[in-house]
Amino acid sequence: MAIIINVDVMLAKRKMSVTELSKRVGITMANLSILKNGKAKAVRFSTLEAICKTLDCQPGDILEYKSDEDS
């Protein structure tokens, strides 16, 4: 079971840099990097909301579930 974080995909679609997202959302580059690389154990709804608002997307555009059978 795995939750895949697709922040990279949305950043590319919106032609936005990680630095710009970090500044707009108010999250440190280190924490955004942890989230982006799938190392985060949790994400606050307020952070997810801010990311979605900034990238003009839905949570499902950022978070994806893949079962072990899909791997």
C-alpha angles and dihedrals in degrees: 000000000000140000110216119208113214100187090124091057093050092045090054092047091051093041090233129143125232088242092055092048090049092053095044095047096040096234123132119253089241093055093043089051091052090051094043093051094050094247095118118110093198143005126207117238089231090057092046090049092051092049092049092047092049095045093039093232143116125259088250089061089061104033123054130176121217121181123218088254090063092056 
